[in-house]
Amino acid sequence: MRGRIHPETRIGHVHLKVANIERALSFYRDLLGFEVTQWYGEDAAFLSAGGYHHHIGLNTWSGKDVPPAPRRAAGLFHLAILYPERRELAQALKQLLDAEYPIDGASDHGVSEALYLRDPDQNGVELYRDRPREEWPYDKEGNLAMVTRPLDVKGLLAELDGAE
């Protein structure tokens, strides 16, 4: 297994319909590092970071080996996984690169840095870290002024220099 996800990483929880539990586990457990906390029969598994009951539920209740939902239909745009520090986001990026997992995009939003990809069932996944509030961009009137710029991927990966 690759590195484990940082135990302070949090999402409320999301429960995803998947076509194949083992294939979904290879992404969420083996690649991203979440741990299985419980199986619910053979059709559902619950995963977490840091021993929480579950952050992610996976189920095949809609059918095994069913096709993914159409991209241009209502439904989940993406789930977002918040990393506590920039270094943990850099580690996640390195794991994706080492596994040659496809990444759809990487953005700097001023308030956060984010990586975008799709899980094996084509659900959108955002891996991100928030900047400290004092670094967030504001306009002249004091309103939050988020942006979408290319992420400095080399700078992000430099967080790992000398730490491995």
Backbone as JSON Lines, residues from 0, in Angstrom:
{"i":0,"aa":"M","n":[0.84,-1.18,0.0],"ca":[0.0,0.0,0.0],"c":[0.88,1.24,0.0]}
{"i":1,"aa":"R","n":[0.43,2.27,-0.62],"ca":[1.12,3.55,-0.62],"c":[0.89,4.22,0.74]}
{"i":2,"aa":"G","n":[1.33,5.45,0.93],"ca":[1.19,6.14,2.2],"c":[-0.25,6.3,2.65]}
{"i":3,"aa":"R","n":[-0.45,6.34,3.96],"ca":[-1.78,6.55,4.52],"c":[-2.11,8.04,4.52]}
{"i":4,"aa":"I","n":[-3.38,8.32,4.37],"ca":[-3.85,9.7,4.39],"c":[-3.68,10.25,5.8]}
{"i":5,"aa":"H","n":[-3.4,11.53,5.92],"ca":[-3.2,12.17,7.21],"c":[-4.45,12.03,8.07]}
{"i":6,"aa":"P","n":[-4.34,11.65,9.35],"ca":[-5.52,11.38,10.18],"c":[-6.4,12.59,10.46]}
{"i":7,"aa":"E","n":[-5.93,13.81,10.22],"ca":[-6.79,14.98,10.43],"c":[-7.52,15.41,9.16]}
{"i":8,"aa":"T","n":[-7.35,14.66,8.09],"ca":[-8.08,14.95,6.86],"c":[-9.56,14.71,7.11]}
{"i":9,"aa":"R","n":[-10.42,15.63,6.66],"ca":[-11.84,15.52,6.96],"c":[-12.74,15.82,5.76]}
{"i":10,"aa":"I","n":[-13.76,15.03,5.63],"ca":[-14.95,15.36,4.86],"c":[-16.09,14.93,5.77]}
{"i":11,"aa":"G","n":[-17.26,15.52,5.63],"ca":[-18.36,15.08,6.49],"c":[-18.54,13.59,6.29]}
{"i":12,"aa":"H","n":[-19.2,13.19,5.27],"ca":[-19.11,11.87,4.68],"c":[-19.89,11.89,3.38]}
{"i":13,"aa":"V","n":[-19.53,11.01,2.53],"ca":[-20.19,10.88,1.24],"c":[-20.42,9.39,1.02]}
{"i":14,"aa":"H","n":[-21.55,9.06,0.43],"ca":[-21.84,7.66,0.13],"c":[-22.03,7.55,-1.38]}
{"i":15,"aa":"L","n":[-21.18,6.8,-2.02],"ca":[-21.14,6.72,-3.47],"c":[-21.65,5.4,-4.0]}
{"i":16,"aa":"K","n":[-22.44,5.47,-5.05],"ca":[-22.83,4.27,-5.79],"c":[-21.66,3.93,-6.71]}
{"i":17,"aa":"V","n":[-21.19,2.7,-6.63],"ca":[-20.07,2.27,-7.47],"c":[-20.46,0.98,-8.19]}
{"i":18,"aa":"A","n":[-19.75,0.67,-9.24],"ca":[-20.04,-0.52,-10.02],"c":[-19.3,-1.75,-9.51]}
{"i":19,"aa":"N","n":[-18.17,-1.52,-8.83],"ca":[-17.33,-2.63,-8.4],"c":[-16.62,-2.19,-7.11]}
{"i":20,"aa":"I","n":[-16.95,-2.84,-6.0],"ca":[-16.39,-2.47,-4.7],"c":[-14.86,-2.57,-4.7]}
{"i":21,"aa":"E","n":[-14.32,-3.66,-5.17],"ca":[-12.86,-3.84,-5.13],"c":[-12.14,-2.78,-5.97]}
{"i":22,"aa":"R","n":[-12.7,-2.45,-7.13],"ca":[-12.09,-1.41,-7.96],"c":[-12.14,-0.06,-7.24]}
{"i":23,"aa":"A","n":[-13.26,0.26,-6.6],"ca":[-13.37,1.51,-5.85],"c":[-12.41,1.51,-4.66]}
{"i":24,"aa":"L","n":[-12.25,0.38,-4.0],"ca":[-11.31,0.29,-2.87],"c":[-9.88,0.48,-3.33]}
{"i":25,"aa":"S","n":[-9.56,0.02,-4.54],"ca":[-8.19,0.22,-5.03],"c":[-7.86,1.7,-5.16]}
{"i":26,"aa":"F","n":[-8.87,2.53,-5.39],"ca":[-8.67,3.98,-5.47],"c":[-8.69,4.62,-4.08]}
{"i":27,"aa":"Y","n":[-9.79,4.48,-3.37],"ca":[-9.95,5.18,-2.08],"c":[-9.08,4.61,-0.97]}
{"i":28,"aa":"R","n":[-8.9,3.31,-0.92],"ca":[-8.08,2.68,0.12],"c":[-6.61,2.63,-0.29]}
{"i":29,"aa":"D","n":[-6.35,2.01,-1.44],"ca":[-4.97,1.72,-1.8],"c":[-4.21,2.93,-2.33]}
{"i":30,"aa":"L","n":[-4.86,3.79,-3.09],"ca":[-4.18,4.96,-3.66],"c":[-4.25,6.17,-2.72]}
{"i":31,"aa":"L","n":[-5.45,6.53,-2.25],"ca":[-5.57,7.7,-1.39],"c":[-5.25,7.42,0.07]}
{"i":32,"aa":"G","n":[-5.38,6.17,0.5],"ca":[-4.96,5.81,1.85],"c":[-6.04,5.73,2.91]}
{"i":33,"aa":"F","n":[-7.31,5.86,2.54],"ca":[-8.38,5.69,3.52],"c":[-8.39,4.24,4.0]}
{"i":34,"aa":"E","n":[-8.86,4.02,5.23],"ca":[-8.9,2.68,5.81],"c":[-10.33,2.17,5.87]}
{"i":35,"aa":"V","n":[-10.53,0.88,5.58],"ca":[-11.85,0.26,5.69],"c":[-12.18,0.11,7.18]}
{"i":36,"aa":"T","n":[-13.34,0.64,7.59],"ca":[-13.78,0.51,8.99],"c":[-14.83,-0.57,9.16]}
{"i":37,"aa":"Q","n":[-15.61,-0.83,8.11],"ca":[-16.65,-1.85,8.22],"c":[-17.13,-2.26,6.84]}
{"i":38,"aa":"W","n":[-17.47,-3.51,6.73],"ca":[-18.17,-4.03,5.56],"c":[-19.64,-4.17,5.93]}
{"i":39,"aa":"Y","n":[-20.53,-3.93,5.0],"ca":[-21.96,-4.13,5.18],"c":[-22.35,-5.19,4.16]}
{"i":40,"aa":"G","n":[-22.26,-6.44,4.57],"ca":[-22.42,-7.54,3.62],"c":[-21.29,-7.5,2.6]}
{"i":41,"aa":"E","n":[-21.6,-7.92,1.38],"ca":[-20.61,-7.87,0.31],"c":[-20.84,-6.69,-0.62]}
{"i":42,"aa":"D","n":[-21.91,-5.91,-0.35],"ca":[-22.32,-4.86,-1.27],"c":[-21.98,-3.45,-0.83]}
{"i":43,"aa":"A","n":[-21.4,-3.28,0.35],"ca":[-21.05,-1.94,0.82],"c":[-19.85,-2.0,1.75]}
{"i":44,"aa":"A","n":[-19.03,-0.96,1.67],"ca":[-17.88,-0.82,2.56],"c":[-17.81,0.63,3.01]}
{"i":45,"aa":"F","n":[-17.36,0.82,4.24],"ca":[-17.22,2.15,4.82],"c":[-15.75,2.4,5.12]}
{"i":46,"aa":"L","n":[-15.26,3.6,4.77],"ca":[-13.85,3.94,4.92],"c":[-13.7,5.24,5.69]}
{"i":47,"aa":"S","n":[-12.54,5.4,6.33],"ca":[-12.3,6.64,7.07],"c":[-10.82,6.98,7.12]}
{"i":48,"aa":"A","n":[-10.57,8.2,7.59],"ca":[-9.23,8.66,7.94],"c":[-9.21,8.81,9.45]}
{"i":49,"aa":"G","n":[-8.19,8.29,10.1],"ca":[-8.01,8.51,11.53],"c":[-8.96,7.79,12.45]}
{"i":50,"aa":"G","n":[-9.62,6.72,12.0],"ca":[-10.45,5.92,12.88],"c":[-11.89,6.39,13.06]}
{"i":51,"aa":"Y","n":[-12.31,7.44,12.37],"ca":[-13.7,7.89,12.41],"c":[-14.58,6.77,11.87]}
{"i":52,"aa":"H","n":[-15.88,6.75,12.21],"ca":[-16.73,5.63,11.75],"c":[-16.77,5.53,10.23]}
{"i":53,"aa":"H","n":[-16.95,6.65,9.52],"ca":[-16.76,6.63,8.07],"c":[-16.83,8.04,7.5]}
{"i":54,"aa":"H","n":[-15.99,8.25,6.53],"ca":[-16.01,9.46,5.71],"c":[-16.58,9.15,4.34]}
{"i":55,"aa":"I","n":[-16.36,7.92,3.89],"ca":[-16.8,7.5,2.56],"c":[-17.51,6.16,2.67]}
{"i":56,"aa":"G","n":[-18.7,6.09,2.09],"ca":[-19.39,4.83,1.93],"c":[-19.38,4.47,0.46]}
{"i":57,"aa":"L","n":[-19.19,3.21,0.17],"ca":[-19.22,2.71,-1.21],"c":[-20.25,1.59,-1.26]}
{"i":58,"aa":"N","n":[-21.12,1.6,-2.27],"ca":[-22.08,0.51,-2.37],"c":[-22.39,0.17,-3.82]}
{"i":59,"aa":"T","n":[-22.78,-1.08,-4.01],"ca":[-23.21,-1.55,-5.33],"c":[-24.7,-1.87,-5.32]}
{"i":60,"aa":"W","n":[-25.47,-1.17,-4.48],"ca":[-26.89,-1.43,-4.35],"c":[-27.66,-1.14,-5.63]}
{"i":61,"aa":"S","n":[-27.14,-0.31,-6.51],"ca":[-27.8,-0.04,-7.8],"c":[-27.46,-1.09,-8.85]}
{"i":62,"aa":"G","n":[-26.56,-1.99,-8.49],"ca":[-26.16,-3.05,-9.41],"c":[-24.66,-3.12,-9.55]}
{"i":63,"aa":"K","n":[-24.17,-4.32,-9.76],"ca":[-22.74,-4.52,-9.98],"c":[-22.45,-4.34,-11.46]}
{"i":64,"aa":"D","n":[-21.31,-3.72,-11.73],"ca":[-20.83,-3.49,-13.09],"c":[-21.79,-2.66,-13.94]}
{"i":65,"aa":"V","n":[-22.55,-1.76,-13.27],"ca":[-23.43,-0.83,-14.0],"c":[-22.58,0.31,-14.56]}
{"i":66,"aa":"P","n":[-23.02,0.95,-15.64],"ca":[-22.24,2.06,-16.2],"c":[-22.3,3.29,-15.29]}
{"i":67,"aa":"P","n":[-21.31,4.18,-15.38],"ca":[-21.34,5.4,-14.59],"c":[-22.48,6.31,-15.05]}
{"i":68,"aa":"A","n":[-22.89,7.21,-14.16],"ca":[-23.92,8.19,-14.51],"c":[-23.38,9.08,-15.63]}
{"i":69,"aa":"P","n":[-24.25,9.56,-16.51],"ca":[-23.78,10.45,-17.58],"c":[-23.15,11.71,-17.01]}
{"i":70,"aa":"R","n":[-22.09,12.18,-17.63],"ca":[-21.39,13.38,-17.15],"c":[-22.27,14.61,-17.22]}
{"i":71,"aa":"R","n":[-23.12,14.7,-18.21],"ca":[-23.94,15.89,-18.39],"c":[-25.35,15.66,-17.86]}
{"i":72,"aa":"A","n":[-25.42,15.16,-16.63],"ca":[-26.7,14.93,-15.96],"c":[-26.59,15.51,-14.55]}
{"i":73,"aa":"A","n":[-27.74,15.75,-13.94],"ca":[-27.74,16.24,-12.56],"c":[-27.13,15.17,-11.66]}
{"i":74,"aa":"G","n":[-26.49,15.61,-10.59],"ca":[-25.89,14.68,-9.65],"c":[-24.62,15.26,-9.07]}
{"i":75,"aa":"L","n":[-23.82,14.42,-8.53],"ca":[-22.58,14.81,-7.88],"c":[-21.6,15.43,-8.88]}
{"i":76,"aa":"F","n":[-21.12,16.64,-8.61],"ca":[-20.07,17.24,-9.43],"c":[-18.73,16.71,-8.96]}
{"i":77,"aa":"H","n":[-18.45,16.89,-7.68],"ca":[-17.28,16.24,-7.09],"c":[-17.41,16.21,-5.57]}
{"i":78,"aa":"L","n":[-16.7,15.28,-4.97],"ca":[-16.53,15.3,-3.52],"c":[-15.19,15.95,-3.27]}
{"i":79,"aa":"A","n":[-15.06,16.62,-2.14],"ca":[-13.81,17.34,-1.83],"c":[-13.21,16.77,-0.56]}
{"i":80,"aa":"I","n":[-11.94,16.43,-0.63],"ca":[-11.2,15.89,0.51],"c":[-10.2,16.95,0.94]}
{"i":81,"aa":"L","n":[-10.4,17.47,2.15],"ca":[-9.58,18.56,2.7],"c":[-8.39,17.99,3.47]}
{"i":82,"aa":"Y","n":[-7.2,18.34,3.03],"ca":[-5.97,17.95,3.71],"c":[-5.6,19.05,4.7]}
{"i":83,"aa":"P","n":[-5.06,18.67,5.87],"ca":[-4.78,19.67,6.9],"c":[-3.6,20.59,6.6]}
{"i":84,"aa":"E","n":[-2.66,20.13,5.82],"ca":[-1.45,20.9,5.54],"c":[-1.05,20.74,4.07]}
{"i":85,"aa":"R","n":[-0.28,21.69,3.59],"ca":[0.2,21.67,2.21],"c":[1.05,20.43,1.94]}
{"i":86,"aa":"R","n":[1.85,20.03,2.9],"ca":[2.72,18.87,2.72],"c":[1.91,17.6,2.45]}
{"i":87,"aa":"E","n":[0.78,17.42,3.13],"ca":[-0.06,16.23,2.91],"c":[-0.67,16.25,1.51]}
{"i":88,"aa":"L","n":[-1.05,17.44,1.03],"ca":[-1.55,17.54,-0.35],"c":[-0.44,17.2,-1.33]}
{"i":89,"aa":"A","n":[0.77,17.67,-1.05],"ca":[1.91,17.34,-1.9],"c":[2.16,15.84,-1.92]}
{"i":90,"aa":"Q","n":[2.04,15.19,-0.77],"ca":[2.23,13.74,-0.7],"c":[1.17,13.02,-1.52]}
{"i":91,"aa":"A","n":[-0.08,13.49,-1.46],"ca":[-1.15,12.88,-2.26],"c":[-0.84,13.03,-3.74]}
{"i":92,"aa":"L","n":[-0.37,14.22,-4.15],"ca":[-0.01,14.44,-5.55],"c":[1.1,13.49,-5.96]}
{"i":93,"aa":"K","n":[2.11,13.34,-5.13],"ca":[3.21,12.43,-5.45],"c":[2.72,11.0,-5.62]}
{"i":94,"aa":"Q","n":[1.82,10.57,-4.75],"ca":[1.27,9.21,-4.85],"c":[0.52,9.03,-6.17]}
{"i":95,"aa":"L","n":[-0.24,10.04,-6.57],"ca":[-0.96,9.97,-7.84],"c":[0.02,9.91,-9.01]}
{"i":96,"aa":"L","n":[1.04,10.74,-8.98],"ca":[2.04,10.76,-10.05],"c":[2.8,9.44,-10.11]}
{"i":97,"aa":"D","n":[3.2,8.93,-8.94],"ca":[3.92,7.66,-8.89],"c":[3.08,6.52,-9.46]}
{"i":98,"aa":"A","n":[1.77,6.57,-9.22],"ca":[0.86,5.53,-9.71],"c":[0.43,5.79,-11.15]}
{"i":99,"aa":"E","n":[0.88,6.92,-11.73],"ca":[0.49,7.34,-13.07],"c":[-1.03,7.43,-13.2]}
{"i":100,"aa":"Y","n":[-1.67,7.92,-12.11],"ca":[-3.12,8.08,-12.11],"c":[-3.45,9.39,-12.8]}
{"i":101,"aa":"P","n":[-4.43,9.4,-13.7],"ca":[-4.74,10.63,-14.44],"c":[-5.31,11.73,-13.55]}
{"i":102,"aa":"I","n":[-4.8,12.93,-13.75],"ca":[-5.26,14.12,-13.03],"c":[-5.88,15.05,-14.07]}
{"i":103,"aa":"D","n":[-7.12,15.49,-13.79],"ca":[-7.85,16.35,-14.74],"c":[-7.4,17.79,-14.69]}
{"i":104,"aa":"G","n":[-6.96,18.25,-13.52],"ca":[-6.57,19.65,-13.39],"c":[-5.96,19.93,-12.04]}
{"i":105,"aa":"A","n":[-5.35,21.12,-11.94],"ca":[-4.73,21.57,-10.7],"c":[-4.88,23.09,-10.67]}
{"i":106,"aa":"S","n":[-5.55,23.59,-9.62],"ca":[-5.85,25.03,-9.57],"c":[-5.47,25.67,-8.25]}
{"i":107,"aa":"D","n":[-5.12,26.95,-8.36],"ca":[-4.92,27.81,-7.2],"c":[-6.13,28.73,-7.15]}
{"i":108,"aa":"H","n":[-6.91,28.64,-6.09],"ca":[-8.13,29.45,-5.97],"c":[-7.94,30.64,-5.03]}
{"i":109,"aa":"G","n":[-6.7,30.94,-4.69],"ca":[-6.45,32.04,-3.77],"c":[-6.67,31.61,-2.32]}
{"i":110,"aa":"V","n":[-7.82,31.03,-2.04],"ca":[-8.13,30.53,-0.7],"c":[-7.64,29.11,-0.49]}
{"i":111,"aa":"S","n":[-7.38,28.42,-1.6],"ca":[-7.01,27.01,-1.52],"c":[-6.19,26.6,-2.74]}
{"i":112,"aa":"E","n":[-5.57,25.43,-2.62],"ca":[-4.87,24.79,-3.73],"c":[-5.55,23.44,-3.94]}
{"i":113,"aa":"A","n":[-5.83,23.09,-5.2],"ca":[-6.65,21.92,-5.44],"c":[-6.18,21.09,-6.62]}
{"i":114,"aa":"L","n":[-6.37,19.79,-6.49],"ca":[-6.13,18.82,-7.56],"c":[-7.48,18.21,-7.91]}
{"i":115,"aa":"Y","n":[-7.73,18.0,-9.2],"ca":[-9.0,17.45,-9.64],"c":[-8.76,16.17,-10.44]}
{"i":116,"aa":"L","n":[-9.55,15.15,-10.14],"ca":[-9.43,13.87,-10.82],"c":[-10.77,13.15,-10.75]}
{"i":117,"aa":"R","n":[-10.83,11.96,-11.31],"ca":[-12.06,11.15,-11.29],"c":[-11.72,9.79,-10.7]}
{"i":118,"aa":"D","n":[-12.63,9.28,-9.9],"ca":[-12.43,7.93,-9.37],"c":[-12.77,6.92,-10.47]}
{"i":119,"aa":"P","n":[-12.59,5.63,-10.22],"ca":[-12.85,4.64,-11.27],"c":[-14.29,4.61,-11.79]}
{"i":120,"aa":"D","n":[-15.24,5.17,-11.01],"ca":[-16.64,5.23,-11.45],"c":[-16.99,6.58,-12.04]}
{"i":121,"aa":"Q","n":[-15.97,7.37,-12.32],"ca":[-16.1,8.69,-12.95],"c":[-16.74,9.75,-12.05]}
{"i":122,"aa":"N","n":[-16.73,9.53,-10.73],"ca":[-17.13,10.57,-9.79],"c":[-15.99,11.58,-9.69]}
{"i":123,"aa":"G","n":[-16.33,12.85,-9.72],"ca":[-15.31,13.88,-9.56],"c":[-14.77,13.89,-8.14]}
{"i":124,"aa":"V","n":[-13.45,14.06,-8.0],"ca":[-12.79,14.11,-6.7],"c":[-11.87,15.32,-6.69]}
{"i":125,"aa":"E","n":[-12.0,16.14,-5.66],"ca":[-11.09,17.27,-5.45],"c":[-10.28,16.97,-4.2]}
{"i":126,"aa":"L","n":[-8.96,17.03,-4.33],"ca":[-8.04,16.94,-3.19],"c":[-7.51,18.35,-2.99]}
{"i":127,"aa":"Y","n":[-7.67,18.93,-1.78],"ca":[-7.29,20.32,-1.61],"c":[-6.8,20.62,-0.21]}
{"i":128,"aa":"R","n":[-6.19,21.77,-0.08],"ca":[-5.83,22.31,1.23],"c":[-6.2,23.78,1.22]}
{"i":129,"aa":"D","n":[-6.71,24.24,2.35],"ca":[-7.04,25.66,2.5],"c":[-5.79,26.43,2.92]}
{"i":130,"aa":"R","n":[-5.66,27.64,2.41],"ca":[-4.65,28.56,2.92],"c":[-5.15,29.13,4.24]}
{"i":131,"aa":"P","n":[-4.25,29.62,5.09],"ca":[-4.71,30.31,6.3],"c":[-5.57,31.52,5.9]}
{"i":132,"aa":"R","n":[-6.6,31.81,6.68],"ca":[-7.52,32.9,6.36],"c":[-6.82,34.23,6.11]}
{"i":133,"aa":"E","n":[-5.76,34.49,6.82],"ca":[-5.06,35.78,6.64],"c":[-4.41,35.9,5.26]}
{"i":134,"aa":"E","n":[-4.31,34.81,4.52],"ca":[-3.76,34.83,3.16],"c":[-4.83,34.88,2.08]}
{"i":135,"aa":"W","n":[-6.1,34.79,2.45],"ca":[-7.18,34.78,1.46],"c":[-7.27,36.13,0.75]}
{"i":136,"aa":"P","n":[-7.56,36.12,-0.54],"ca":[-7.67,37.38,-1.29],"c":[-9.04,38.05,-1.09]}
{"i":137,"aa":"Y","n":[-9.0,39.36,-0.93],"ca":[-10.22,40.16,-0.78],"c":[-10.16,41.34,-1.75]}
{"i":138,"aa":"D","n":[-11.32,41.79,-2.2],"ca":[-11.36,42.97,-3.07],"c":[-11.35,44.24,-2.21]}
{"i":139,"aa":"K","n":[-11.42,45.4,-2.86],"ca":[-11.34,46.69,-2.15],"c":[-12.47,46.89,-1.16]}
{"i":140,"aa":"E","n":[-13.62,46.23,-1.41],"ca":[-14.77,46.35,-0.51],"c":[-14.72,45.32,0.62]}
{"i":141,"aa":"G","n":[-13.7,44.49,0.65],"ca":[-13.58,43.48,1.7],"c":[-14.3,42.18,1.42]}
{"i":142,"aa":"N","n":[-14.74,42.0,0.17],"ca":[-15.4,40.75,-0.21],"c":[-14.37,39.71,-0.63]}
{"i":143,"aa":"L","n":[-14.64,38.49,-0.31],"ca":[-13.77,37.4,-0.73],"c":[-13.65,37.41,-2.25]}
{"i":144,"aa":"A","n":[-12.42,37.28,-2.76],"ca":[-12.17,37.36,-4.2],"c":[-11.42,36.11,-4.66]}
{"i":145,"aa":"M","n":[-12.13,34.99,-4.64],"ca":[-11.52,33.74,-5.1],"c":[-11.19,33.84,-6.59]}
{"i":146,"aa":"V","n":[-10.2,33.08,-7.0],"ca":[-9.74,33.05,-8.39],"c":[-9.56,31.61,-8.82]}
{"i":147,"aa":"T","n":[-9.32,31.41,-10.08],"ca":[-8.91,30.1,-10.59],"c":[-7.7,30.34,-11.48]}
{"i":148,"aa":"R","n":[-6.55,29.98,-10.96],"ca":[-5.28,30.1,-11.66],"c":[-4.6,28.74,-11.69]}
{"i":149,"aa":"P","n":[-3.64,28.57,-12.59],"ca":[-2.89,27.3,-12.58],"c":[-2.15,27.11,-11.25]}
{"i":150,"aa":"L","n":[-2.17,25.92,-10.74],"ca":[-1.46,25.59,-9.51],"c":[0.03,25.45,-9.79]}
{"i":151,"aa":"D","n":[0.85,25.96,-8.91],"ca":[2.3,25.79,-8.99],"c":[2.63,24.37,-8.5]}
{"i":152,"aa":"V","n":[2.53,23.42,-9.41],"ca":[2.72,22.01,-9.07],"c":[4.14,21.75,-8.6]}
{"i":153,"aa":"K","n":[5.13,22.35,-9.26],"ca":[6.53,22.16,-8.83],"c":[6.73,22.7,-7.43]}
{"i":154,"aa":"G","n":[6.14,23.86,-7.14],"ca":[6.23,24.43,-5.8],"c":[5.56,23.53,-4.76]}
{"i":155,"aa":"L","n":[4.44,22.95,-5.14],"ca":[3.75,22.03,-4.22],"c":[4.62,20.82,-3.92]}
{"i":156,"aa":"L","n":[5.16,20.2,-4.97],"ca":[6.01,19.03,-4.77],"c":[7.3,19.35,-4.01]}
{"i":157,"aa":"A","n":[7.75,20.61,-4.08],"ca":[8.96,21.02,-3.34],"c":[8.74,20.91,-1.83]}
{"i":158,"aa":"E","n":[7.47,20.85,-1.39],"ca":[7.18,20.64,0.04],"c":[7.78,19.33,0.54]}
{"i":159,"aa":"L","n":[8.01,18.41,-0.38],"ca":[8.52,17.08,0.0],"c":[10.04,17.0,-0.04]}
{"i":160,"aa":"D","n":[10.72,17.99,-0.6],"ca":[12.18,17.95,-0.74],"c":[12.84,17.79,0.63]}
{"i":161,"aa":"G","n":[13.69,16.77,0.72],"ca":[14.45,16.54,1.93],"c":[13.65,15.92,3.06]}
{"i":162,"aa":"A","n":[12.37,15.69,2.85],"ca":[11.53,15.16,3.94],"c":[11.3,13.67,3.8]}
{"i":163,"aa":"E","n":[11.87,13.04,2.78],"ca":[11.59,11.62,2.57],"c":[12.81,10.79,2.83]}
